Amino acid sequence: MLQKAFAILQGWSGDPCLPSPFSWDWIECSTDATPRVIALNLTGYGLTGSLPDFSSMDALQTIDLQDNSIGGPVPDFLGNFPSLTSV
């Protein structure tokens, strides 16, 4: 999803939350028995284009996209994250 849309993110592979503490730099995961992505920290990655659908990350609490060139309309799925507190 995000890695397919943005070439700079393609260097990360495997599970973004495991093995802890070697998770991906731009992802924050919960500490639950089954970790889930709770934050996307993509500030300053030089991302361009529109946001792909990452609605499957339904545990997200924070999305930080500052200092990028994201364009297009705000995707509808962003309003459906039940725990989202900061965009």
N, C-alpha and C positions, 0 to 999 in steps of 0.2 A: 504494500500500500504506500506508505511514505517513502520507502526506499526505492520503489519503482518510479515514483514521481520526481524524486530529487536525487540526482547522481551523486552528490556529495555524501549522502547517507548510505550508499551502497557498500561501504567498507565494513559495515557491521553485519554479522550473520549469526544464526543460531537463535537461542532464546534470549530476549533482551533483559531478562531478570535473573538468569542463572548462568553460571554459578555465582552466587553472591560471594564476595563483594565485587565481582568483575562484570557488573552490568554495563550496558552501553552508557556513554557519557551524556547523551541527550535524553535519556529516559530515567525516570525515577519509579521504583517499584514498591509495592506494599510489602510488609514483612509477614504477611499471612502464610499459612502452611503451603498454599498455592499462590505464589506472588502474582500480582496483576499490575499492569502499567497504570500509575496514578498521576504521572506528570510528564509532559513533553516540554523540554527546555531547549528550544531551537533558536535562541537569540543569536543573531549575527552569523548565521550559517550561509548567508548569501542566497537563500532560496528564492526562486522566481517562478511565476506561473500561478495557477490556481491550486487550491487545496484538494487533494484526493479524498476519497471517502475512507475515513478511519473510524467509522461509527462502531466497529467491533470492539474498540477500546472503551467500553462502557463504564469502566471504573475511574476514568479520568477525573481529576480534581482541578488540575492546573494545565493550561496550555499557554506557553510563552513563545510568541513568534516575532518579537521585536527585532528591528534592524534587518529585515528581509524585504523582498519586493514581491510579496504575495499579492495577487490581483484577483479580480473576478468577484462575483457575489459571495456573501457569507453563506456557506452551506447550511441547509435546513437541519442536517443531523446534529449540528452543534447545540441546538436547542433541546436535544433529547438526552443529553448526558445527565443522569440523575444526581451525580455528586459534584458536578462542575461548579467551582466557586470563583475561579480566576481565569480570564482570557486575556 
